Structure formats: C-alpha cells, structure tokens
Amino acid sequence: MIQMKRFISFLFLALVSMSVCAQKPKWNSVYQAYIDQYKDIAIEQMLKYHIPASITLAQGLLESGAGKSTLAVKGNNHFGIKCHDWLGRTIYKDDDATNECFRAYDNALQSFEDHSKFLRQHKRYASLFELRTTDYSGWAVGLKRCGYATSPTYAQSLINIIEVYNLSQYDHATSYDSYLVQRAGTDKPAQGNTLHPIYRYNKNYYLKARQGDTFKSIGKEVQISGRSLAKYNERDYHDTLKEGDIIYLKKKQKRADKEYKGVDHVVQPGESMYLISQRYGIRLKRLYKMNKLSPDYQLRVGDRLRVY
C-alpha cells in the first residue's frame, strides 16, 4: 500500500512537471526587445537593492506582457503593484475584483524603483533577501510563497522566462549603462507605443527605425534634435527612413570597434559604402579615406575594405 501511494505521488509529480515543461515559452522578439530596453535598469536595481536582475526582468515581462499591458501603457506600471498605502497617481482596472486600484508612474524607472522598494520594505518578503542574487530559482519560489501572485504556476513561469532568455547572465553584472537608465527615467512613451530599444556599439548608441519613423519623431523620443540625428547619420533631415535603418544618437567614430583590427569587410550583394559605414559605426568620409577610395568609386561584390 505504501509503495502504491509512493508510485501515485511520483506519477502525479511527473505529470505536473510535464505540464509545466509543456508551457515553457518560446523565444520571441517582443520579449527580447523589452529585455534590451530595460536590462540596465534591472542591473542598477540589483546593485542597489540586492534583487536579482533576472527576477526583476522576468517579473516585468510576465506582469506587463513585455510592456504592452494596459497598466504599463497607460500607467507605466510594469509589475502590477496595487495601490495599498500609495499616495501617488493611480489607475483602475479589473483584476481579482472589479475596478481595482493600481499605482501609476511617470516613467518606467519609477516603476522599477518602486518595485524594488515594495519588496525591500515589506516584511513578508524579508526572507528573500537572505538568498543570493544568483539564486533566481529560490527567489521565484519565494515570491510565490510570500504571496506576490495568486497563480499556482507563477514561480515556474518566472523560471521558464529566465532560462529561455538567459536572464541569469545579468545576475553576475557589476556595472550598467547609466545613459540607458537615465533615459528610462526621462522618456515617457505615448499611449499605445513603446520606446525604441537602444543599443550600444563602438562607443556610441543606436536604435533601429520602425515603419513611419522620421528623424523628427525619433528626435522627440530621445530628446535630441532631429536635424542633429540626421547629421550624425550623414543623411538629409527629410529623408524617408526604412524599417530597420540604424540611427546613431551621437557622431560616429573614425574607425570600427577594435575587435575588427586587422579584419577586412568583404562586400556582399546589396551593400553600399554608406550601409557598411552604418554597420560599423564609422563616418562615411573616413571609410573612403581609410581605403584610399574616391566618393565616385563603384563598389563591387567581393571588394575588401578596411574598417579599423
């Protein structure tokens, strides 16, 4: 009888495990864009409050639907924190009950900061801070046990997201990009939109244009003159931007990143000198000069170009 009970218990746990594994999410670009946009804030919060960056990112992704939930879009609330003793702005939405009160913020940074303080200052989460910041599994289980969410699969959902997107890599970070953190604290996306993820490359920052973008609209978002952006990217202010165009936020460098020292770029079909200069973050005139080419040179597939 005891052996039968053990077998039934084992079978039940196996079925539960299989069910959880079956729900493991697949990688998608929307989630990755959210991670690229907010990973530096999560690291900053980890170094400040000792909450794993992976947990912060996973909770933000799960609670806000990668920044696309009503609470995130209309109230910059990325973590679903309700009003409780909140004295700031509020937003109302149906949740466990009808028309519940949720906290609202001016920008994403305020939401991330309040989430950290919420965990740090409430006694029921005190046991979590006895765990290492590299123990994301312990934190995920602890958050569920302490009552952060009512879903029975909450802990495993966090763990799945962390493992699919390799978020644990950020738990080992010792620094972050202060520019990207500051940006999240000053930019406020219009309702229904999300900010462009910003990337860092070759001592510069860039984003990728979306359909309908202009230098003026991007400039308004990043708080840089649209005409300056056009100049930095060696284009006309009125140029039509295509989806995927690389737009640098500062003047480009004179050469590529040092990883390309001694490495030539082999020209591929459809490439131009300009596209190559954007790829490596090099000023177009410098690319011509570095390769002793005149501006009217007709680039050919297979040409080898110095970029450093």
ABEGO torsion letter per residue (X at the ends): XAAAAAAAAAAAAAAAAAAAAAABBBBBAAAAAAAAAAAAAAAAAAAAAGBBAAAAAAAAAAAAGGGABAAAAAAGBAAGBBAEABABBBBBBBBABBGBBBBBBABAAAAAAAAAAAAAABAAAAAAAABBAABAAAAAAAAAAAGABABAAAAAAAAAAAAAAGAAAAAABABBBAAAAAAAAABBBBBGBBBBBBBBBGGBBBBBBBBGBBAAAAAAAAGBBAAAAAAAAGBBAABBBBBGBBBBABBBBABBBAAABGBBBBBBBGBBAAAAAAAAGBBAAAAAAAAGBBAABBBBBGBBBBAX
